[in-house]
């Protein structure tokens, strides 16, 4: 098990990034269409629906309703498939959290693959292999569980997808995304939103620190942005399942698929 003592590093950057993230979530950004509804956090989704309606007065309500239905279907398809077909909730909690973190931070949407090298393994170890966490898992066990469940498939070194890999890098395909054609378009949009949001959060945090504190700490901001998204995405599965199980049709769909 690997331990990285970064908890108390860059306290100012971490405080600023958290505050900027809350402000962005409260005020909204035009390009955020799927992410707020996906994370299901503290009525953020509903807030974005209201603000979206206010920003787009020229758009008919039927168009907004159609977009909402599309996002809702995307969420249901994604989580339903992971629950029923891949039994994701049979995996340890930290393995689940690591899966969502990698899926929404590191996936290459052109081929639905994730390449893991030393730097990414270090991040996974820092987040999910900590001695003070009773649910901690080694990075090796995380990938073993993901491969056994079918969530990840390790590519051979001779695969075309691995042609640019360094000797110490391993590439994994995420086959369930490829097989679920209905989720692909919205999945790509969601990842684009996360990339844009992380970039916007980084820029705003650095500007705020320079203006208010005459200090940027670019490394600290980068770390703090990753920490924020790790915490948000780590709770993604739990929030969405709690939201989905409140819908009777969700129970019916699980029962139907299990027949």
C-alpha atoms as one frame of an Amber mdcrd trajectory, in Angstrom:
protein
   0.000   0.000   0.000   1.344   3.415  -0.987   0.903   6.551   1.130   1.313
  10.113  -0.118   1.181  12.843   2.497  -0.591  15.583   0.559  -3.567  16.235
   2.842  -2.199  19.487   4.280  -0.411  20.705   1.165  -1.587  23.878  -0.574
  -4.316  24.807   1.969  -4.984  28.176   0.324  -5.359  26.698  -3.154  -7.714
  24.008  -1.869  -9.893  26.548  -0.073 -10.071  28.829  -3.122 -10.861  26.004
  -5.542 -13.668  24.678  -3.316 -15.197  28.161  -3.089 -14.901  28.725  -6.834
 -16.482  25.335  -7.543 -19.472  26.128  -5.301 -19.871  29.482  -7.031 -19.772
  27.896 -10.488 -22.338  25.295  -9.442 -24.604  28.002  -8.034 -24.359  30.436
 -10.933 -24.083  27.909 -13.748 -22.220  27.976 -17.048 -23.836  27.859 -20.511
 -21.923  24.778 -21.659 -23.013  22.679 -18.655 -26.000  20.641 -19.798 -25.452
  17.071 -18.560 -22.945  17.243 -15.684 -25.220  19.034 -13.146 -28.024  16.509
 -13.619 -25.561  13.641 -13.632 -24.005  14.346 -10.244 -27.371  14.811  -8.470
 -25.872  16.950  -5.712 -27.870  19.219  -3.378 -30.522  20.292  -5.878 -27.875
  21.498  -8.328 -29.643  19.752 -11.182 -32.906  21.536 -10.470 -31.085  24.861
 -10.161 -29.566  24.359 -13.605 -32.951  23.499 -15.081 -34.376  26.785 -13.838
 -31.376  28.809 -14.956 -31.355  27.008 -18.294 -34.945  28.057 -18.876 -34.126
  31.651 -17.956 -31.093  31.761 -20.272 -32.913  30.283 -23.235 -36.163  32.212
 -23.404 -36.182  31.828 -27.195 -36.172  28.030 -26.897 -39.536  26.316 -26.660
 -40.330  24.444 -23.470 -40.849  21.265 -25.485 -37.212  21.434 -26.616 -35.991
  21.822 -23.035 -38.207  18.930 -21.935 -36.811  16.742 -24.727 -33.237  17.521
 -23.628 -34.111  16.706 -20.015 -35.639  13.389 -21.057 -32.525  12.586 -23.078
 -30.243  13.238 -20.089 -32.494  11.261 -17.773 -32.485   8.312 -20.167 -28.702
   8.530 -20.419 -28.327   8.388 -16.636 -30.721   5.478 -16.341 -29.101   3.476
 -19.137 -25.591   4.027 -17.793 -26.304   3.089 -14.186 -28.851   0.409 -14.945
 -26.380  -1.425 -17.175 -23.600  -1.192 -14.579 -25.909  -2.450 -11.827 -27.653
  -5.311 -13.607 -25.203  -6.548 -16.236 -21.904  -5.842 -14.491 -22.955  -6.045
 -10.815 -20.867  -2.997 -10.001 -22.225  -2.772  -6.465 -20.722  -6.157  -5.655
 -17.304  -4.505  -5.920 -15.608  -2.843  -2.904 -16.600   0.787  -2.379 -13.174
   2.165  -3.267 -13.018   0.098  -6.451 -16.367   1.583  -7.502 -15.147   5.092
  -6.706 -11.888   4.556  -8.619 -13.858   3.301 -11.622 -16.070   6.403 -11.846
 -13.058   8.665 -11.273 -11.134   7.087 -14.161 -14.195   6.943 -16.392 -14.945
  10.643 -16.090 -11.384  11.945 -15.986  -9.091   9.801 -18.125 -11.121   8.043
 -20.815 -10.273   8.650 -24.481 -13.655   9.105 -26.119 -12.363   8.358 -29.629
 -11.796   4.701 -28.702 -13.233   4.409 -25.162  -9.953   3.409 -23.595  -7.958
   4.445 -20.542  -4.153   4.320 -20.479  -2.534   4.017 -17.061   1.081   4.936
 -16.364   3.080   5.738 -13.206   1.587   9.218 -12.677  -1.996   7.979 -12.829
  -1.170   5.012 -10.612   0.271   7.477  -8.118  -2.981   9.460  -8.128  -5.057
   6.293  -7.667  -2.815   5.184  -4.799  -3.119   8.572  -3.117  -6.907   8.590
  -3.377  -7.844   4.940  -2.875  -4.909   3.193  -1.113  -4.606   5.161   2.109
  -3.669   3.542   5.425  -6.256   5.633   7.328  -9.142   4.296   5.217 -10.589
   0.916   6.310 -12.081   0.476   2.807  -8.737   1.105   1.123  -7.694  -1.095
  -1.807  -4.324  -1.509  -3.458  -4.161  -0.225  -7.032  -3.413  -3.757  -8.197
  -6.572  -5.081  -6.512  -8.646  -2.245  -7.965  -7.705  -3.205 -11.507  -8.064
  -6.900 -10.740 -11.652  -6.300  -9.605 -12.500  -4.107 -12.599 -11.149  -6.689
 -15.038 -12.897  -9.593 -13.322 -16.242  -7.768 -13.431 -15.854  -6.907 -17.119
 -15.808  -3.149 -16.564 -12.243  -3.009 -17.923 -10.560  -5.225 -20.524  -6.761
  -5.070 -20.660  -5.390  -4.573 -24.169  -2.495  -6.614 -25.528   0.740  -4.777
 -26.173   0.387  -5.702 -29.847  -3.044  -4.030 -30.194  -3.139  -1.015 -32.485
  -4.549   1.041 -29.647  -1.303   0.513 -27.697   1.122   1.480 -30.462   2.131
   4.757 -28.740   2.332   3.285 -25.246   5.557   3.371 -23.299   6.787   0.071
 -21.896   5.385   0.823 -18.424   1.923   1.913 -19.633  -1.164  -0.322 -19.781
  -4.306   0.428 -21.796  -7.772  -0.767 -20.857 -10.898  -0.705 -22.983 -14.273
   0.109 -21.418 -16.434  -2.315 -23.416 -19.813  -1.506 -21.899 -19.640   2.070
 -23.234 -18.927   0.772 -26.731 -21.793  -1.739 -26.544 -24.319   0.801 -25.287
 -24.783   2.925 -28.387 -27.587   4.945 -26.793 -25.232   6.403 -24.210 -22.290
   7.210 -26.477 -23.287  10.686 -27.670 -24.239  11.980 -24.242 -21.216  10.259
 -22.687 -18.910  12.184 -25.019 -20.767  15.431 -24.238 -20.470  14.758 -20.515
 -16.716  14.226 -20.742 -16.342  17.395 -22.808 -18.262  19.308 -20.132 -16.021
  17.941 -17.376 -12.886  18.927 -19.302 -14.254  22.448 -19.859 -15.401  22.747
 -16.250 -12.007  21.702 -14.876 -10.296  24.204 -17.169 -12.704  26.996 -16.144
 -12.318  26.158 -12.458  -8.519  26.197 -12.748  -8.452  29.557 -14.561 -10.886
  31.227 -12.159  -9.078  29.902  -9.099  -5.673  31.079 -10.327  -7.069  34.508
 -11.232  -8.728  34.834  -7.831  -5.548  33.856  -5.994  -3.474  36.324  -7.978
  -5.962  39.137  -7.424  -6.735  38.536  -3.749  -3.561  36.913  -2.457  -0.899
  37.808  -5.027  -0.129  34.113  -5.156  -1.018  31.541  -7.823   0.350  28.146
  -6.703  -0.339  26.472 -10.083   0.633  23.041  -8.762  -1.613  23.522  -5.754
  -4.555  24.615  -7.895  -4.104  21.618 -10.183  -4.066  19.285  -7.169  -7.078
  20.997  -5.618  -9.105  20.776  -8.832  -8.386  17.038  -9.021  -9.394  16.676
  -5.355 -12.723  18.427  -5.915 -13.637  16.221  -8.856 -12.431  13.110  -7.046
 -14.822  13.864  -4.187 -17.763  14.740  -6.440 -17.359  11.845  -8.862 -16.584
   9.406  -6.051 -20.159   9.914  -4.807 -21.650   9.760  -8.290 -22.846   6.164
  -8.116 -24.492   6.469  -4.698 -26.288   9.723  -5.515 -27.644   8.496  -8.802
 -28.845   5.179  -7.436 -30.620   6.957  -4.581 -32.279   9.244  -7.118 -33.174
   6.466  -9.548 -34.640   4.009  -7.050 -37.248   6.627  -6.138 -38.714   6.192
  -9.608 -41.127   3.265  -9.926 -40.241   2.727 -13.586 -36.632   2.124 -12.537
 -37.714  -0.799 -10.345 -39.784  -2.134 -13.235 -36.838  -1.937 -15.657 -34.524
  -3.778 -13.258 -37.159  -6.513 -12.799 -37.704  -6.758 -16.554 -34.000  -7.108
 -17.368 -33.490  -9.756 -14.696 -36.266 -11.960 -16.160
